[in-house]
Amino acid sequence: MDFTPDHLTHYLARKFGEPVTIAGIERFSRGTSRQTWFIEVERSGTAETLVFRTDLAAGSIEPTSLDQEYFMYERLGHTDVPVAEILFWEDDPAWTDTPFYVRRKVEGSWNIPGFLDPDPQYDDLRIAVSKEHISKLVLVQRVDWRGLGFDRRLSAPRDAADCAHHYIDLTMKQFEAVRGSGMPVMLEVAEWLHDTAPVAPRISLCKGTNGFGEEVFQGTSIVAMSDWEEASIG
């Protein structure tokens, strides 16, 4: 993708069907899985920031594809889970040599001042943020993954007893796709996990990547959940 003002101006004017002015272009410095670009756009007297996501020139370190990431955002837009609004997918070679998708930027920050400071004065802050995170993960687990067709892109276990086995096998398949040499301990661990796997209490959509720095906060509230590359049904 050509992230020059001229190219972006022509591309976005075509997509929106009206004149567009590019007010700023910035590549997001955090994250290593894919490229993230913030494009400040002015049109019809309003200003907004668009987020462009595309793979790195050498590909992605993620085991899942960019179009699956796009799929996750599009489907989650039909749920109560807070996510950025998806706009469009693009793979037309007339505009780009690598596919990308565009979503609206949600204002906020991944960082919460004081959260990582061990000073006890921030204990209440950490508890409040952690409770907020858990409450949003509950929304993820309540998603009607079958009704919304998440299993069209994410493989699903046969039943609750198969959940752990399904996830172990999926992880080992991803491991085998990238390993450079034999690691017998991985096979032993997988076998042990299969033998001791519990029955899941239910089958849910699972986010996969959780932790401080993965979500967009305003104060202590999550306004958008990000990083869906490792989402699964399990």
Secondary structure, 3 states (H helix, E strand, C coil): CCCCHHHHHHHHHHHHCCCCEEEEEEECCCCCCCEEEEEEEEECCEEEEEEEEECECCECCCCCCHHHHHHHHHHHCCCCCCCCCEEEEECCCCCCCCCEEEEECCCCECCCCCCCCCCHHHHHHHHHHHHHHHHHHHHHHCCCCCCCCHHHCCCCCCCHHHHHHHHHHHHHHHHHHHCCCCCHHHHHHHHHHHHHCCCCCCCCEECCCCCCCCEEEECCEEEEECCCCCCEEC
